[in-house]
């Protein structure tokens, strides 16, 4: 399991780094677009269209970091009253349900991405923006999130919660 966790960390770090590049574009591109619009009266061509794609990339490629760091928002009013063993089983079931939901999204997203890549799909805005690569990245992000949640579920079910999680204050979650 250590090898699998190390591999998941490497992949989530790589996807997260790409997500941060898109976030940097959102910050600097939007700022520059606002400045240019204020000075010239017209926006930078394509920034608005690319911003829509960048938002998708930040969410679906950056989700692995939140998953790895256990940073998702959750309500623990029920699980904090359970014994550590029961809590691990209930949380494992919740992760399994989440993984199943992601699988149900990843399969059609993959079919759509394959079609989109095959026709080199694009969107018209003020400029013609290719979106096939975004659909492929979204599908890849969904598959990675599915794998992460499924492995998290299996680890919790087989081995229980790590010691530091069991002793953490409920206020931290």
C-alpha positions in Angstrom: 0.0 0.0 0.0 2.9 2.3 0.6 3.9 2.1 -3.0 0.4 2.8 -4.2 0.2 5.8 -1.8 3.5 7.1 -3.1 2.3 6.8 -6.7 -0.9 8.5 -5.9 1.0 11.3 -4.2 3.3 11.8 -7.3 0.3 11.9 -9.7 -1.7 14.2 -7.4 1.3 16.5 -7.1 1.7 16.6 -10.9 -2.0 17.3 -11.6 -2.1 19.8 -8.8 0.9 21.7 -10.2 -0.9 21.9 -13.6 -4.0 23.1 -11.8 -1.9 25.8 -10.1 -0.6 27.0 -13.5 -4.2 27.4 -14.6 -5.0 29.2 -11.4 -2.0 31.5 -12.1 -3.5 32.3 -15.5 -6.9 33.0 -13.8 -5.2 35.5 -11.5 -2.8 37.2 -13.9 -4.8 36.8 -17.1 -8.0 38.3 -15.5 -6.0 41.1 -13.9 -4.3 42.0 -17.1 -7.5 41.8 -19.0 -9.2 44.2 -16.6 -6.2 46.6 -16.9 -6.2 46.5 -20.7 -10.0 46.9 -20.8 -9.7 50.0 -18.4 -7.0 51.6 -20.5 -8.1 50.7 -24.0 -11.9 50.1 -23.7 -11.6 46.6 -25.1 -10.6 43.2 -23.6 -7.8 40.9 -24.5 -9.1 38.5 -27.1 -9.7 35.0 -25.8 -9.1 35.6 -22.1 -12.8 35.3 -21.2 -13.1 32.1 -23.3 -10.0 30.5 -21.8 -11.0 31.5 -18.3 -14.0 29.1 -18.5 -11.7 26.3 -19.4 -9.1 27.2 -16.8 -11.8 27.0 -14.0 -12.6 23.4 -15.1 -9.0 22.5 -15.0 -8.4 24.0 -11.5 -11.3 22.0 -10.1 -10.8 18.6 -11.7 -7.0 18.5 -11.6 -6.6 20.1 -8.2 -9.2 17.8 -6.4 -6.5 15.1 -5.9 -4.6 17.4 -3.5 -7.8 18.0 -1.4 -8.4 14.2 -1.3 -4.8 13.4 -0.4 -4.8 15.9 2.4 -8.2 14.9 3.7 -9.3 18.5 3.1 -12.9 17.9 2.0 -15.6 19.4 4.1 -17.6 16.8 6.0 -20.1 16.6 8.8 -18.9 14.3 11.6 -21.8 14.6 14.1 -22.7 11.0 13.5 -19.2 9.4 13.0 -17.5 11.1 16.0 -19.8 9.1 18.3 -18.7 5.8 16.9 -15.9 3.6 18.0 -12.7 3.9 15.8 -13.4 0.5 14.1 -17.1 1.4 13.4 -16.1 4.9 12.2 -13.5 3.4 9.8 -16.1 1.1 8.3 -18.7 3.9 7.9 -16.2 6.3 6.4 -14.9 3.6 4.1 -18.5 3.0 2.9 -18.9 6.7 2.3 -15.7 6.8 0.3 -16.8 3.8 -1.7 -20.1 5.5 -2.5 -18.2 8.6 -3.6 -15.9 6.5 -5.7 -18.9 4.9 -7.3 -20.4 8.3 -8.1 -17.1 9.4 -9.7 -17.0 6.2 -11.7 -20.5 6.9 -13.0 -19.3 10.4 -14.1 -15.9 9.2 -15.5 -17.3 6.6 -17.9 -19.5 8.9 -19.9 -16.9 11.7 -19.6 -14.4 9.4 -21.2 -16.7 8.5 -24.1 -17.4 12.2 -24.6 -13.7 13.0 -24.4 -12.8 10.3 -27.0 -15.4 11.8 -29.4 -14.3 15.3 -28.7 -10.6 14.5 -29.4 -11.6 12.6 -32.6 -13.3 15.7 -34.0 -11.0 18.2 -32.5 -13.9 19.9 -30.9 -13.9 23.7 -30.3 -16.2 26.4 -29.0 -16.9 29.7 -30.6 -16.7 32.7 -28.4 -15.1 35.9 -29.6 -12.4 33.5 -30.8 -12.4 29.8 -31.7 -11.1 27.9 -28.6 -10.3 24.2 -28.8 -12.0 22.3 -25.9 -11.1 18.7 -26.7 -8.1 18.8 -24.5 -10.2 20.1 -21.6 -12.7 17.3 -21.9 -9.9 14.7 -22.0 -8.3 16.3 -18.9 -11.6 16.4 -17.1 -12.1 12.6 -17.8 -8.6 11.9 -16.6 -9.2 13.9 -13.4 -12.4 12.0 -12.8 -10.7 8.7 -13.2 -7.9 9.7 -10.9 -10.4 10.9 -8.3 -12.2 7.6 -8.6 -9.0 5.6 -8.1 -8.0 7.8 -5.1 -11.4 7.4 -3.4 -11.6 3.6 -4.1 -8.1 3.1 -2.6 -8.9 5.3 0.4 -12.1 3.2 0.9 -10.2 -0.1 0.7 -7.4 1.1 3.0 -9.9 2.3 5.6 -11.9 -0.9 5.3 -8.9 -3.2 5.6 -6.6 -1.3 8.0 -8.8 1.3 9.8 -8.0 4.9 10.4 -4.4 6.0 10.8 -3.5 6.7 14.4 -3.2 10.5 14.0 -6.7 10.7 12.5 -8.3 8.8 15.3 -6.9 11.2 17.9 -7.6 14.4 16.0 -10.1 16.8 17.4 -13.5 16.6 15.7 -13.3 20.4 15.3 -10.5 19.8 12.7 -12.8 18.0 10.3 
